[in-house]
Amino acid sequence: MRCVGRSPLLEVILFTIVAVALYFMTDWILRTVEQHRGEPLPNRNIIFFVIILVLAITSFEFIQRVLMGGPAV
């Protein structure tokens, strides 16, 4: 169900901008953790994937609730 008056193109642009921001945020989080540890994390790719997955699910759900006009939890 879409909110009346919303452009699908604007939604795609918004989600793309958020996705790029999440990528850089995840990279920053991972580099910060590695700096504090003093060494690279084992299975860095898997950890990166888990962090970006959690951030993407939560932020995209929040954006969808805001665009739909429903209560954002």
TIDREN-621552 format. One record per residue (C-alpha): residue number from 1; x, y, z. Coordinates in steps of 0.5 Angstrom, whole numbers. Example, Ala and Ser with C-alpha at 12.3 -4.5 7.8 and 13.67 -1.06 7.14 Angstrom:
2
(pt 1, (25, -9, 16))
(pt 2, (27, -2, 14))
***
This chain:
73
(pt 1, (0, 0, 0))
(pt 2, (3, 7, -2))
(pt 3, (2, 13, 1))
(pt 4, (-2, 18, -4))
(pt 5, (2, 23, -8))
(pt 6, (9, 20, -7))
(pt 7, (13, 19, -13))
(pt 8, (16, 12, -13))
(pt 9, (22, 15, -16))
(pt 10, (23, 19, -10))
(pt 11, (23, 13, -6))
(pt 12, (28, 10, -10))
(pt 13, (32, 16, -9))
(pt 14, (31, 16, -2))
(pt 15, (33, 9, -1))
(pt 16, (39, 9, -5))
(pt 17, (42, 15, -1))
(pt 18, (40, 12, 5))
(pt 19, (44, 5, 3))
(pt 20, (50, 9, 1))
(pt 21, (50, 12, 8))
(pt 22, (49, 6, 11))
(pt 23, (55, 3, 7))
(pt 24, (60, 8, 9))
(pt 25, (57, 8, 17))
(pt 26, (58, 1, 17))
(pt 27, (65, 1, 14))
(pt 28, (67, 7, 19))
(pt 29, (64, 2, 25))
(pt 30, (68, -4, 23))
(pt 31, (74, 0, 22))
(pt 32, (73, 4, 29))
(pt 33, (72, -3, 32))
(pt 34, (79, -6, 29))
(pt 35, (83, 0, 31))
(pt 36, (81, -1, 38))
(pt 37, (82, -8, 38))
(pt 38, (89, -7, 35))
(pt 39, (88, -12, 29))
(pt 40, (83, -14, 23))
(pt 41, (77, -18, 25))
(pt 42, (77, -25, 23))
(pt 43, (71, -26, 18))
(pt 44, (71, -19, 17))
(pt 45, (66, -19, 11))
(pt 46, (61, -23, 15))
(pt 47, (61, -18, 20))
(pt 48, (60, -13, 15))
(pt 49, (54, -16, 12))
(pt 50, (51, -17, 19))
(pt 51, (52, -10, 21))
(pt 52, (49, -7, 15))
(pt 53, (44, -12, 15))
(pt 54, (41, -10, 21))
(pt 55, (42, -2, 20))
(pt 56, (39, -3, 13))
(pt 57, (33, -7, 16))
(pt 58, (31, -2, 21))
(pt 59, (33, 4, 17))
(pt 60, (28, 2, 11))
(pt 61, (23, 0, 16))
(pt 62, (23, 6, 19))
(pt 63, (23, 10, 13))
(pt 64, (17, 6, 10))
(pt 65, (13, 7, 16))
(pt 66, (14, 15, 16))
(pt 67, (13, 15, 8))
(pt 68, (6, 11, 10))
(pt 69, (4, 16, 15))
(pt 70, (4, 10, 20))
(pt 71, (6, 10, 27))
(pt 72, (14, 10, 27))
(pt 73, (16, 5, 33))
***
